[in-house]
Amino acid sequence: MKELGFETIIVNNNPETVSTDFDIADKLYFEPLTAEDVKNIVDVEKPEGAIVQFGGQTAIKLTKALSDMGVKIIGTSEKNMDRAEDRKEFDDALSNCGILRPKGSTIFTVEEAKEVAFRLGYPVLVRPSYVLGGQGMAIAYDDAELEEYINEINTIAQEHPILVDKYMLGKELEVDAICDGEDVLIPGIMEHLERAGVHSGDSISVYPTQSIEERHQAKIIEYTEKIAKELNVIGMINIQFILSNDEIYIIEVNPRSSRTVPYISKVTNLPMIDIATRVMFGEKLKDIGYGTGVYRRSEYVCVKMPVFSFEKIKNADTSLGPEMKSTGEVLGVSREFHQATLKAFIASRCKCFNKRRNINYSA
């Protein structure tokens, strides 16, 4: 944005990243990311607009408040962001595109949840709307677990309904894309190695996908283009898919950048954030040198592996599920999948031992 001639302001509530922020913005406000605190800044600075796409779910939740303050949302509009976040609006958007998604419903009470679970059949995925990092998500296998999870979620006042979806076994895949309203840039498809239901931040992610057939990859690209245009995305979009019973389903659409953007930018040599910012300020992908269906395959295999801190916390629950527990990540890069995976394991300080050759790779 500075290169485009704007004075730039960052509002950050994370002290661990403040040391880097002053290098990239003209001003830094170290404040809580609440509507009240942000309003104080808006009153002082009177900004021409705000970008929320690069601040994760915390920033997305401020979109309506900023709009109500009279601040222009740069990029995807508040209305279209809400279509991705609101379950009914999202279902309607998928139906308009002819895209499959796991069956589910929205509820507020335990009784409603049990009715939905009975209709869908256990297991079911339970989650609040507009959640950060999978917070409050759980997989319920019977009525008792379902009641426990709903009661936990309802300990916090719910402005939005709770989602109950059929939990599907399968392989999860992920795409980060950029849309200018007409064309869609898709740098590649990432494949998760863990079972479906493990949070994407806790999954080992492989680029390019190693086991997905070309016809399924083509379907993922088609769905990405359709939903990005349907939601009138201007800038970044993150989509999570599941391949189950030979069908591709969309399980989540985030109208923002995700934690995989630095990873996919690095391994494809595409400056995703720079391109997305230029698109948000009116440039077209074709004019920048990209168009719909640009799908780059890297000559390298890149494996992103999460890093956990379980050994530092006594009695920590080490099981992986819909709620994110990792505290970092590393990247293994090689021309061959197994070597890239081994590099990632070593970098994450996981202990790897080859019994056949009696080699301790973590040494």
Secondary structure by P-SEA (a helix, b strand, c coil): ccccccbbbbbbccccccccccccccccccccccaaaaaaaaaaacccccccccccaaaaaaaaaaaaaccccccccaaaaaaaacaaaaaaaaaaaccccccccccccaaaaaaaaaaacccbbbbbccccccccbbbbccaaaaaaaaaaaacccccbbbbbbcccbbbbbbbbbcccccbbbbcbbbbbcccccccccccccccccccccaaaaaaaaaaaaaaaaaaccccbbbbbbbbcccbbbbcccccccccaaaaaaaaaccaaaaaaaaaaaccccccccccccbbbbbcbbbbbbbbbccccccccccccccccccccbbbbbcccaaaaaaaaaaaaccccccccccccccc
